[in-house]
Amino acid sequence: MNAFVLDSTGARLRADWPTPERKAGWTRVHTRTAGICNTDLELIRGYMQFRGVLGHEFVGTALDGPLEGHRVVGGINFACGKCVTCRKGLSRHCPTRSVLGILDADGVFAEQFVIPDGNLLSVPDEVDDRAAVFTEPLAAACEILEQLGAFPREDALVLGDGKLGLLVAQTLVSDGFDVTLVGHHVERLDWLESRGVKLASTIADGMKFPLTVEATGNVVGLESAIRATAARGTLVLKSTVAKRHEIDLAPLVIDEIRVMGSRCGPFEPALARLASGVIATEHMIDSAYELASIERAIERAGGSGVMKVLVENR
């Protein structure tokens, strides 16, 4: 079958990749639509030293298993289910986990892939494929709310106007925060203002926020995020990049800033937000390519300021 594979020579489309076989407790899924995210691009640059089929954002059709015939999305972490971490309900942090298209598990940039039965959820009829494919990154945005708990719903800053930043901004607004989004391409984001998000190209001098979310996807975003976080504020880190950070951490101590890493999140609230319409995704799609043209899609996705690039497999 066709699959987009990363190996020691680079990433390329292969027509000779083995079609996965069904195994007990796992479902074979036909990829319908997949999304290219910054993590995929970082993996190609060497992040995590991954080898195999790339891709983790998907909506597909279950070919067998408990949800056979249904449109599905699914959690990307494959946990052991037995260790102390899993028994605490933290399976996304299982120390022996594999991660779809990221760590020791082939991903979704292929005609078919396999995933544990328990990771899958049915997609509501009112959510079409091009919205459902945003479930995984939207779940990552919803994870911030899970981690914040009863945090006061007041001013919040989102740094980064890429795909994740836009989802984070909408998610925070939908939960009662007064959100300012700062990025390099805000002139094209008028639709976000109608959803209650304030837009800015820079942070006003001296402006500090009790909650800052860093979602720039680059190594310099953290410095800006630290400067913009108020004393005893909370800084949420969302970016994963291949390059190392070299940064002065003294302000975190001096201003007693709480730093919170935030990664994957729950799919149920993400699907519910998509179904209710409180999250808009149609303006976030740049283009769509067939799987046979995925190399062109990857090149497009790596362009400056490009929104979500989709890969479709009909």
NUVO-483524 format. One record per residue: x, y, z of N, C-alpha, C, CB in turn; residue in one letter. Coordinates in pm, whole numbers, padded with zeros to 5 digits, always signed. Glycine has a CB too. Layout:
N
XYZXYZXYZXYZA;...
This chain:
314
+00084-00120+00000+00000+00000+00000+00088+00125+00000-00095+00000+00123M;+00028+00240-00030+00099+00367-00025+00111+00415+00119+00027+00473-00111N;+00230+00463+00155+00253+00516+00288+00368+00616+00282+00284+00402+00390A;+00360+00720+00365+00464+00822+00371+00555+00787+00488+00404+00967+00387F;+00679+00745+00456+00766+00679+00553+00891+00764+00575+00805+00538+00505V;+00929+00777+00704+01053+00842+00742+01155+00736+00782+01031+00943+00857L;+01270+00736+00714+01378+00646+00753+01509+00724+00755+01388+00524+00656D;+01620+00654+00763+01749+00721+00778+01788+00805+00657+01856+00619+00804S;+01722+00781+00544+01752+00857+00422+01659+00975+00403+01744+00766+00302T;+01558+00988+00487+01462+01096+00473+01320+01044+00466+01494+01179+00350G;+01227+01134+00435+01084+01099+00428+01040+01096+00283+00999+01199+00509A;+00967+00989+00245+00921+00978+00107+00798+00887+00101+01034+00925+00015R;+00722+00902-00006+00608+00814-00031+00657+00682-00087+00507+00880-00128L;+00610+00574-00025+00645+00441-00073+00518+00366-00112+00723+00362+00034R;+00527+00293-00222+00412+00214-00269+00419+00069-00224+00404+00220-00419A;+00527+00031-00156+00549-00109-00122+00538-00135+00028+00684-00154-00171D;+00474-00043+00101+00465-00060+00245+00362-00169+00278+00426+00073+00314W;+00392-00261+00371+00299-00371+00399+00165-00322+00455+00362-00469+00497P;+00057-00377+00404-00075-00348+00460-00086-00412+00598-00189-00400+00366T;-00129-00337+00699-00131-00393+00835-00234-00505+00847-00160-00284+00938P;-00201-00602+00930-00292-00712+00956-00365-00689+01088-00217-00846+00960E;-00486-00740+01097-00562-00725+01220-00503-00815+01329-00712-00759+01197R;-00501-00763+01453-00460-00844+01566-00557-00820+01680-00314-00811+01609K;-00564-00912+01772-00661-00907+01880-00651-00776+01957-00643-01025+01975A;-00765-00710+01977-00769-00587+02054-00733-00463+01976-00679-00598+02167G;-00706-00479+01847-00670-00367+01761-00766-00359+01642-00524-00380+01712W;-00785-00237+01592-00873-00213+01478-00792-00163+01360-00985-00112+01514T;-00821-00217+01243-00765-00160+01119-00854-00044+01076-00753-00269+01005R;-00791+00066+01041-00865+00186+01002-00820+00230+00863-00843+00301+01104V;-00918+00258+00779-00892+00320+00648-00884+00471+00670-01003+00283+00542H;-00770+00530+00637-00755+00675+00651-00844+00746+00549-00606+00717+00634T;-00929+00836+00597-01010+00919+00510-00943+01056+00489-01153+00937+00569R;-00915+01124+00600-00850+01254+00596-00750+01261+00709-00953+01370+00606T;-00631+01313+00680-00528+01331+00781-00479+01475+00776-00410+01231+00759A;-00430+01524+00889-00377+01659+00897-00228+01658+00919-00446+01736+01006G;-00158+01750+00855-00014+01767+00877+00005+01874+00983+00061+01804+00743I;+00078+01842+01090+00100+01940+01195+00250+01967+01210+00041+01892+01329C;+00280+02065+01295+00420+02104+01314+00504+01989+01368+00429+02224+01407N;+00443+01903+01451+00519+01790+01504+00568+01699+01392+00433+01710+01602T;+00485+01676+01290+00528+01595+01176+00651+01656+01109+00415+01579+01075D;+00648+01788+01092+00761+01855+01028+00886+01847+01116+00726+02002+00999L;+00867+01858+01248+00981+01847+01339+01039+01706+01339+00939+01886+01482E;+00953+01605+01327+01000+01467+01319+01088+01447+01196+00882+01368+01315L;+01049+01506+01085+01128+01496+00963+01264+01563+00982+01053+01560+00844I;+01267+01667+01068+01393+01738+01094+01480+01666+01198+01365+01880+01142R;+01427+01559+01258+01508+01483+01352+01454+01471+01492+01639+01541+01358G;+01346+01540+01523+01287+01532+01657+01245+01389+01688+01167+01627+01669Y;+01283+01339+01806+01246+01205+01855+01313+01091+01780+01098+01188+01848M;+01388+01119+01673+01452+01015+01594+01354+00906+01549+01565+00952+01675Q;+01233+00948+01514+01129+00852+01474+01163+00788+01341+00992+00922+01466F;+01124+00660+01326+01134+00588+01200+01004+00513+01177+01256+00490+01200R;+00947+00528+01058+00823+00459+01024+00727+00552+00952+00758+00403+01149G;+00599+00514+00950+00496+00594+00884+00460+00712+00973+00370+00507+00852V;+00463+00830+00917+00430+00951+00990+00280+00974+00996+00499+01071+00926L;+00241+01072+01078+00102+01117+01083+00025+01067+01203+00032+01073+00960G;-00049+01159+01269-00127+01121+01387-00263+01191+01395-00048+01152+01511H;-00288+01290+01312-00419+01355+01311-00503+01290+01201-00406+01511+01287E;-00618+01234+01238-00692+01159+01136-00841+01152+01167-00636+01019+01124F;-00915+01127+01062-01050+01071+01070-01052+00959+00968-01164+01180+01042V;-01106+00844+01008-01103+00728+00919-01228+00644+00933-00982+00643+00947G;-01229+00532+00864-01338+00436+00874-01283+00307+00933-01404+00409+00734T;-01345+00261+01041-01302+00135+01104-01338+00018+01012-01369+00118+01244A;-01238-00061+00978-01258-00174+00888-01298-00302+00961-01133-00199+00808L;-01278-00304+01091-01316-00419+01173-01325-00369+01317-01214-00539+01159D;-01329-00460+01414-01333-00420+01554-01470-00375+01600-01235-00311+01577G;-01483-00326+01723-01613-00289+01781-01686-00179+01705-01594-00247+01922P;-01614-00090+01638-01676+00022+01568-01673+00003+01416-01607+00153+01605L;-01668-00120+01370-01661-00149+01227-01766-00072+01150-01677-00299+01203E;-01723-00006+01043-01813+00069+00958-01836+00213+01000-01943+00001+00952G;-01793+00249+01118-01813+00385+01169-01698+00476+01127-01827+00384+01323H;-01730+00605+01111-01623+00704+01103-01566+00721+01243-01676+00842+01045R;-01434+00726+01252-01370+00728+01383-01255+00828+01388-01320+00588+01420V;-01229+00874+01509-01104+00941+01544-01047+00864+01662-01125+01096+01578V;-00922+00894+01700-00867+00814+01808-00748+00876+01878-00828+00684+01757G;-00736+00843+02008-00623+00886+02087-00493+00827+02036-00644+00848+02231G;-00387+00904+02042-00263+00865+01975-00166+00790+02066-00195+00988+01921I;-00193+00785+02197-00104+00717+02291-00149+00574+02314-00098+00793+02424N;-00058+00479+02294-00087+00337+02313-00019+00291+02442-00039+00252+02188F;-00094+00284+02549-00038+00256+02682-00044+00108+02714-00113+00336+02789A;+00035+00069+02815+00036-00072+02856-00088-00108+02937+00160-00103+02937C;-00146-00010+03008-00266-00033+03087-00242-00104+03219-00361-00110+03008G;-00118-00135+03252-00089-00217+03371+00003-00148+03472-00026-00348+03327K;+00083-00054+03429+00183+00006+03516+00120+00100+03618+00288+00080+03434C;+00201+00149+03711+00152+00240+03814+00093+00366+03751+00265+00277+03912V;+00158+00418+03649+00110+00540+03584-00027+00517+03521+00209+00588+03478T;-00043+00407+03451-00172+00377+03389-00281+00357+03494-00160+00253+03302C;-00247+00291+03604-00346+00266+03709-00390+00395+03777-00290+00169+03813R;-00308+00499+03768-00345+00630+03821-00432+00709+03723-00220+00710+03855K;-00464+00651+03608-00543+00721+03507-00461+00813+03419-00649+00800+03572G;-00330+00793+03417-00240+00878+03338-00180+00800+03222-00127+00936+03427L;-00265+00728+03151-00215+00642+03044-00143+00719+02935-00329+00563+02984S;-00176+00847+02917-00105+00927+02817+00041+00946+02854-00173+01062+02800R;+00077+00914+02979+00215+00928+03024+00278+00793+03059+00221+01019+03145H;+00216+00686+03013+00271+00552+03036+00417+00549+02992+00188+00444+02961C;+00509+00506+03079+00652+00511+03042+00690+00416+02930+00735+00479+03162P;+00606+00317+02902+00638+00225+02792+00543+00243+02674+00632+00081+02841T;+00474+00355+02670+00376+00379+02563+00445+00392+02428+00294+00505+02593R;+00370+00363+02324+00407+00405+02190+00307+00513+02149+00408+00285+02088S;+00344+00590+02048+00261+00704+02009+00244+00702+01858+00324+00840+02056V;+00121+00707+01814+00086+00696+01673+00164+00795+01587-00062+00718+01655L;+00246+00742+01498+00320+00825+01405+00427+00912+01467+00227+00910+01332G;+00460+00887+01596+00556+00971+01666+00661+00887+01740+00484+01061+01765I;+00618+00775+01799+00710+00695+01879+00673+00547+01868+00708+00741+02027L;+00752+00473+01796+00740+00326+01790+00603+00276+01743+00768+00268+01926D;+00533+00352+01663+00405+00307+01607+00380+00377+01474+00288+00335+01707A;+00357+00299+01370+00329+00358+01239+00203+00443+01245+00315+00249+01132D;+00209+00554+01170+00103+00652+01174+00004+00642+01061+00161+00786+01175G;-00063+00754+01033-00185+00756+00951-00163+00807+00809-00289+00840+01018V;-00041+00848+00774-00016+00891+00637+00001+00767+00549+00110+00984+00629F;-00103+00689+00541-00104+00563+00468-00248+00528+00435-00036+00448+00550A;-00265+00431+00348-00401+00390+00314-00472+00329+00434-00398+00289+00198E;-00398+00254+00517-00454+00193+00637-00351+00199+00750-00498+00047+00609Q;-00403+00189+00873-00316+00177+00990-00393+00100+01097-00271+00318+01043F;-00325+00066+01206-00391-00006+01315-00379+00074+01444-00329-00148+01334V;-00479+00058+01531-00488+00135+01654-00565+00052+01756-00557+00273+01629I;-00531+00060+01884-00606-00016+01984-00755+00017+01982-00550+00010+02123P;-00839-00086+01999-00984-00066+01997-01027+00045+02092-01055-00195+02034D;-00970+00045+02213-01013+00139+02315-00976+00283+02290-00958+00099+02443G;-00891+00307+02191-00852+00445+02159-00950+00515+02068-00716+00446+02095N;-01043+00440+02009-01129+00496+01905-01261+00551+01959-01158+00391+01801L;-01309+00657+01895-01440+00715+01922-01511+00737+01790-01429+00848+02003L;-01643+00719+01790-01723+00748+01672-01737+00899+01654-01861+00682+01683S;-01740+00941+01529-01755+01083+01497-01904+01114+01480-01674+01120+01369V;-01957+01215+01549-02098+01253+01531-02127+01288+01386-02134+01371+01622P;-02249+01258+01342-02287+01283+01202-02272+01429+01163-02430+01238+01178D;-02295+01519+01259-02292+01662+01225-02151+01717+01209-02364+01741+01332E;-02049+01635+01235-01909+01678+01219-01852+01613+01094-01824+01642+01345V;-01826+01693+00990-01774+01634+00867-01625+01604+00880-01799+01729+00748D;-01571+01534+00780-01432+01488+00787-01334+01602+00805-01397+01410+00661D;-01357+01713+00737-01260+01822+00741-01266+01899+00873-01284+01918+00625R;-01368+01877+00951-01370+01928+01088-01319+01822+01185-01513+01973+01128A;-01360+01697+01165-01321+01589+01256-01171+01569+01261-01388+01459+01214A;-01101+01600+01152-00956+01580+01148-00884+01673+01248-00903+01604+01006V;-00954+01774+01298-00897+01864+01397-00916+01813+01540-00959+02003+01384F;-00976+01696+01558-01007+01649+01693-00881+01635+01779-01078+01516+01686T;-00775+01578+01725-00654+01557+01806-00591+01688+01850-00552+01475+01728E;-00565+01785+01761-00509+01911+01811-00606+01988+01899-00466+01997+01695P;-00737+01979+01872-00833+02045+01959-00834+01981+02098-00974+02040+01897L;-00818+01850+02104-00807+01783+02233-00686+01834+02310-00797+01631+02214A;-00577+01861+02239-00458+01917+02304-00489+02055+02360-00341+01925+02204A;-00572+02132+02291-00614+02263+02343-00703+02246+02465-00687+02343+02234A;-00794+02149+02461-00884+02124+02574-00807+02077+02698-00989+02020+02536C;-00692+02014+02677-00612+01967+02790-00572+02083+02881-00487+01894+02740E;-00554+02202+02825-00520+02318+02908-00628+02341+03013-00502+02444+02821I;-00754+02331+02973-00864+02351+03067-00864+02242+03174-00999+02352+02993L;-00835+02119+03133-00827+02009+03229-00720+02037+03333-00799+01876+03158E;-00607+02089+03290-00495+02113+03380-00517+02236+03468-00367+02129+03300Q;-00584+02337+03415-00606+02460+03492-00710+02441+03602-00649+02572+03400L;-00807+02354+03578-00912+02334+03677-00989+02461+03704-00854+02282+03806G;-00991+02506+03830-01071+02622+03871-00995+02754+03855-01115+02606+04015A;-00894+02757+03774-00817+02879+03748-00914+02993+03711-00712+02857+03634F;-00895+03114+03767-00986+03226+03736-00994+03252+03586-00940+03353+03808P;-01116+03269+03538-01137+03296+03396-01122+03445+03373-01278+03246+03349R;-00998+03490+03348-00969+03631+03330-00885+03650+03204-00897+03689+03454E;-00795+03748+03204-00717+03776+03084-00620+03661+03054-00639+03907+03101D;-00608+03628+02925-00516+03523+02881-00452+03567+02751-00589+03387+02864A;-00325+03531+02736-00250+03559+02613-00216+03427+02546-00121+03640+02644L;-00239+03419+02416-00195+03306+02336-00090+03358+02238-00315+03237+02260V;+00030+03305+02248+00138+03344+02157+00147+03241+02045+00273+03356+02232L;+00128+03286+01921+00137+03197+01806+00004+03190+01733+00180+03058+01848G;+00005+03228+01605-00119+03224+01526-00116+03110+01425-00140+03358+01455D;-00045+03002+01461-00053+02879+01382-00178+02801+01418+00072+02793+01404G;-00184+02679+01366-00306+02600+01382-00342+02577+01528-00291+02467+01313K;-00244+02535+01609-00272+02507+01749-00310+02633+01825-00152+02440+01815L;-00240+02743+01796-00272+02868+01864-00415+02912+01841-00179+02975+01818G;-00464+02895+01719-00602+02934+01688-00702+02846+01763-00628+02924+01537L;-00672+02718+01775-00761+02628+01849-00758+02660+01998-00722+02481+01825L;-00639+02688+02051-00627+02723+02192-00705+02850+02222-00480+02741+02231V;-00690+02952+02138-00760+03078+02160-00912+03057+02163-00723+03181+02051A;-00964+02982+02066-01108+02958+02063-01155+02877+02184-01146+02884+01934Q;-01074+02780+02225-01110+02697+02340-01116+02779+02467-01010+02582+02356T;-01017+02866+02488-01017+02949+02608-01134+03046+02609-00885+03025+02619L;-01164+03107+02495-01279+03198+02486-01408+03124+02519-01287+03260+02346V;-01421+03002+02465-01544+02925+02489-01562+02887+02635-01544+02799+02404S;-01453+02897+02713-01460+02864+02856-01456+02987+02945-01347+02770+02893D;-01471+03106+02886-01487+03225+02966-01366+03315+02981-01530+03187+03096G;-01253+03283+02917-01136+03369+02926-01148+03488+02830-01009+03289+02896F;-01085+03599+02866-01072+03716+02779-00937+03702+02709-01082+03852+02861D;-00938+03661+02581-00818+03614+02513-00764+03716+02414-00847+03485+02441V;-00633+03738+02421-00560+03811+02318-00466+03715+02248-00481+03932+02380T;-00473+03713+02116-00385+03627+02036-00283+03716+01966-00467+03544+01931L;-00155+03684+01984-00047+03759+01922+00024+03670+01821+00053+03813+02029V;+00041+03719+01699+00108+03643+01596+00156+03730+01483+00018+03535+01542G;+00219+03669+01385+00277+03743+01273+00181+03763+01157+00399+03672+01224H;+00067+03694+01158-00023+03698+01042-00167+03726+01083-00016+03567+00963H;-00185+03809+01185-00320+03830+01240-00411+03906+01143-00311+03905+01372V;-00353+03969+01041-00436+04045+00947-00533+03956+00870-00349+04119+00849E;-00508+03826+00866-00596+03734+00794-00695+03665+00887-00513+03630+00721R;-00702+03706+01012-00780+03634+01112-00902+03711+01162-00693+03599+01229L;-00961+03793+01074-01080+03869+01115-01191+03779+01169-01133+03949+00997D;-01201+03657+01116-01307+03567+01160-01296+03532+01308-01305+03440+01077W;-01173+03537+01362-01154+03508+01504-01210+03618+01592-01006+03486+01535L;-01203+03743+01544-01257+03854+01622-01407+03838+01643-01227+03987+01553E;-01476+03785+01543-01620+03763+01558-01652+03656+01661-01682+03726+01424S;-01551+03580+01701-01567+03477+01803-01511+03521+01938-01499+03349+01758R;-01481+03650+01948-01443+03704+02078-01295+03707+02108-01509+03629+02181G;-01211+03676+02009-01066+03677+02031-01009+03811+01986-00996+03560+01954V;-00932+03876+02074-00863+03999+02038-00734+03965+01965-00834+04085+02165K;-00701+04043+01864-00584+04015+01782-00481+04126+01795-00624+03997+01634L;-00352+04087+01797-00244+04185+01803-00121+04127+01736-00213+04226+01949A;-00041+04213+01677+00083+04168+01614+00201+04174+01709+00112+04252+01491S;+00187+04250+01819+00291+04258+01921+00225+04267+02059+00385+04381+01896T;+00304+04241+02161+00257+04258+02298+00287+04401+02342+00325+04153+02395I;+00186+04471+02388+00206+04610+02430+00310+04617+02542+00074+04672+02477A;+00391+04722+02539+00497+04740+02639+00440+04733+02780+00569+04874+02618D;+00503+04649+02861+00464+04638+03000+00340+04555+03025+00442+04772+03053G;+00277+04503+02919+00155+04424+02936+00189+04287+02992+00078+04411+02802M;+00120+04247+03098+00142+04117+03161+00009+04044+03175+00210+04134+03300K;+00013+03913+03163-00108+03832+03166-00097+03726+03276-00133+03766+03029F;-00206+03702+03348-00203+03595+03449-00193+03456+03389-00326+03603+03535P;-00234+03443+03263-00222+03315+03192-00164+03341+03054-00360+03242+03181L;-00054+03274+03023+00008+03283+02891+00023+03143+02835+00146+03356+02897T;-00014+03124+02709+00003+02996+02642+00101+03017+02527-00134+02939+02590V;+00212+02945+02532+00314+02955+02427+00288+02847+02323+00458+02940+02487E;+00250+02889+02202+00219+02796+02094+00279+02844+01963+00067+02778+02079A;+00398+02903+01972+00460+02959+01852+00523+02852+01764+00565+03059+01891T;+00564+02740+01825+00631+02636+01747+00776+02667+01718+00559+02615+01620G;+00834+02768+01786+00976+02797+01763+01046+02825+01896+00993+02919+01668N;+01178+02828+01893+01256+02834+02016+01257+02973+02079+01397+02791+01989V;+01222+03077+02004+01225+03212+02061+01094+03248+02129+01256+03315+01953V;+00989+03169+02103+00859+03201+02161+00859+03196+02312+00756+03108+02109G;+00939+03107+02370+00942+03093+02515+00991+03220+02583+01030+02976+02555L;+01092+03286+02526+01142+03410+02584+01032+03516+02590+01261+03462+02504E;+00958+03531+02481+00848+03627+02478+00740+03590+02578+00789+03637+02337S;+00714+03461+02589+00609+03414+02680+00645+03444+02826+00586+03263+02662A;+00771+03423+02863+00813+03452+03000+00798+03601+03030+00960+03408+03023I;+00840+03686+02936+00830+03830+02958+00685+03876+02973+00895+03905+02842R;+00592+03806+02909+00452+03849+02908+00370+03792+03022+00389+03811+02778A;+00428+03704+03103+00353+03642+03211+00367+03722+03340+00401+03498+03233T;+00255+03749+03403+00254+03829+03525+00317+03754+03641+00112+03870+03561A;+00359+03828+03742+00412+03767+03863+00308+03671+03921+00451+03875+03967A;+00354+03552+03958+00269+03444+04007+00163+03401+03905+00201+03485+04136R;+00192+03430+03779+00105+03384+03672+00140+03242+03630+00113+03478+03552G;+00066+03192+03533+00087+03056+03482+00126+03062+03335-00041+02970+03500T;+00233+02993+03302+00282+02984+03165+00264+02841+03117+00432+03029+03155L;+00186+02824+03012+00159+02692+02954+00243+02676+02828+00008+02673+02922V;+00320+02568+02822+00407+02542+02708+00344+02436+02619+00547+02498+02754L;+00322+02472+02493+00263+02380+02396+00357+02340+02284+00140+02442+02338K;+00462+02416+02260+00549+02389+02145+00641+02271+02170+00631+02513+02111S;+00659+02188+02068+00764+02086+02067+00849+02110+01944+00704+01940+02068T;+00977+02135+01966+01068+02165+01854+01195+02082+01868+01103+02317+01851V;+01260+02060+01755+01380+01978+01754+01500+02052+01813+01412+01934+01613A;+01503+02185+01799+01617+02263+01847+01613+02275+01999+01619+02401+01782K;+01731+02289+02059+01741+02306+02203+01717+02453+02241+01879+02259+02253R;+01659+02472+02360+01639+02606+02414+01762+02648+02494+01512+02611+02502H;+01807+02772+02475+01905+02834+02561+01843+02963+02611+02042+02859+02486E;+01807+02965+02740+01724+03075+02787+01754+03104+02933+01576+03042+02768I;+01737+03228+02973+01754+03271+03111+01628+03236+03190+01785+03423+03120D;+01641+03145+03286+01526+03102+03365+01508+03184+03492+01541+02956+03400L;+01597+03279+03518+01587+03357+03641+01451+03427+03657+01696+03460+03644A;+01391+03483+03550+01261+03549+03568+01153+03456+03622+01217+03608+03438P;+01163+03327+03591+01064+03233+03642+01070+03226+03794+01085+03094+03581L;+01192+03233+03847+01210+03231+03992+01172+03365+04054+01355+03195+04028V;+01223+03472+03994+01201+03606+04049+01051+03639+04053+01277+03713+03966I;+00979+03608+03945+00836+03640+03937+00748+03524+03984+00799+03678+03794D;+00810+03417+04032+00736+03302+04084+00630+03254+03985+00670+03338+04218E;+00674+03235+03861+00585+03191+03754+00572+03039+03756+00637+03240+03617I;+00450+02992+03748+00427+02848+03738+00434+02808+03591+00289+02807+03801R;+00520+02714+03559+00536+02665+03422+00468+02529+03411+00688+02656+03381V;+00383+02515+03312+00305+02393+03296+00320+02340+03154+00157+02417+03329M;+00384+02224+03140+00386+02158+03010+00249+02100+02980+00493+02047+03006G;+00211+02102+02854+00076+02055+02817+00085+01988+02681-00027+02172+02815S;+00036+01863+02674+00054+01787+02551-00081+01739+02498+00148+01666+02575R;-00105+01610+02502-00229+01554+02449-00344+01576+02545-00212+01403+02421C;-00466+01560+02493-00582+01582+02578-00698+01491+02546-00626+01723+02566G;-00809+01509+02616-00928+01423+02601-01005+01451+02473-01020+01440+02720P;-01043+01344+02405-01112+01361+02277-01261+01394+02293-01098+01235+02195F;-01325+01346+02399-01469+01366+02413-01508+01515+02412-01517+01302+02541E;-01445+01600+02496-01482+01742+02490-01446+01809+02359-01415+01817+02602P;-01342+01759+02292-01307+01815+02162-01416+01786+02059-01172+01759+02114A;-01462+01661+02054-01570+01627+01962-01697+01703+01996-01598+01476+01965L;-01726+01719+02125-01846+01793+02165-01839+01938+02120-01865+01785+02316A;-01722+02000+02130-01708+02139+02085-01723+02150+01934-01572+02195+02129R;-01669+02054+01860-01685+02056+01715-01833+02038+01677-01600+01945+01650L;-01900+01948+01744-02041+01921+01712-02130+02041+01745-02090+01798+01789A;-02095+02115+01851-02178+02229+01893-02153+02354+01810-02154+02260+02038S;-02040+02358+01738-02008+02473+01656-01934+02584+01728-02132+02527+01599G;-01894+02564+01854-01823+02670+01924-01678+02684+01876-01825+02644+02074V;-01630+02583+01805-01496+02589+01745-01511+02589+01593-01407+02469+01792I;-01453+02689+01528-01457+02698+01382-01326+02646+01326-01482+02844+01336A;-01335+02562+01224-01214+02507+01162-01204+02537+01013-01210+02357+01183T;-01315+02575+00950-01313+02588+00805-01214+02695+00758-01451+02622+00754E;-01194+02800+00838-01100+02906+00800-00955+02865+00822-01130+03033+00879H;-00934+02752+00888-00799+02709+00921-00738+02615+00817-00799+02640+01055M;-00814+02580+00715-00766+02486+00613-00704+02563+00497-00882+02396+00562I;-00580+02534+00470-00511+02598+00357-00540+02524+00227-00359+02603+00383D;-00525+02391+00229-00537+02313+00107-00549+02166+00141-00416+02338+00013S;-00586+02087+00042-00598+01942+00059-00533+01873-00061-00747+01898+00075A;-00459+01766-00034-00388+01688-00136-00427+01542-00123-00234+01706-00123Y;-00425+01472-00235-00441+01327-00229-00316+01263-00169-00470+01270-00370E;-00333+01145-00112-00220+01074-00052-00105+01059-00152-00264+00937-00001L;-00137+01035-00278-00033+01018-00379+00052+01144-00396-00096+00980-00512A;+00001+01257-00351+00074+01384-00363+00121+01436-00228-00013+01490-00431S;+00139+01348-00131+00171+01392+00005+00305+01464+00014+00172+01274+00099I;+00399+01432-00073+00527+01502-00068+00509+01650-00100+00627+01439-00166E;+00420+01680-00194+00387+01820-00222+00314+01882-00103+00299+01831-00350R;+00229+01804-00037+00156+01855+00079+00251+01890+00192+00054+01751+00126A;+00351+01805+00217+00449+01832+00322+00527+01959+00291+00545+01712+00338I;+00565+01974+00165+00638+02095+00125+00552+02219+00148+00679+02087-00023E;+00424+02210+00114+00333+02322+00135+00317+02353+00283+00195+02292+00072R;+00302+02250+00364+00280+02269+00508+00398+02336+00575+00252+02136+00575A;+00517+02320+00520+00636+02380+00579+00656+02526+00545+00755+02305+00537G;+00569+02582+00463+00581+02722+00425+00544+02816+00539+00494+02751+00305G;+00603+02934+00539+00577+03032+00643+00431+03076+00643+00669+03153+00625S;+00368+03070+00759+00232+03119+00774+00124+03033+00713+00223+03252+00717G;+00156+02913+00668+00057+02827+00603-00033+02763+00710+00127+02717+00518V;-00162+02766+00683-00259+02703+00772-00258+02552+00751-00400+02761+00748M;-00362+02485+00801-00365+02338+00799-00370+02284+00657-00485+02287+00879K;-00278+02192+00629-00275+02120+00503-00326+01977+00531-00130+02118+00439V;-00424+01936+00451-00485+01805+00469-00439+01707+00363-00637+01817+00465L;-00442+01580+00400-00414+01470+00308-00537+01381+00304-00284+01389+00351V;-00591+01359+00184-00715+01282+00172-00690+01152+00097-00825+01366+00101E;-00757+01049+00142-00739+00914+00086-00877+00856+00060-00656+00822+00182N;-00928+00878-00060-01065+00836-00093-01067+00700-00161-01132+00939-00182R;
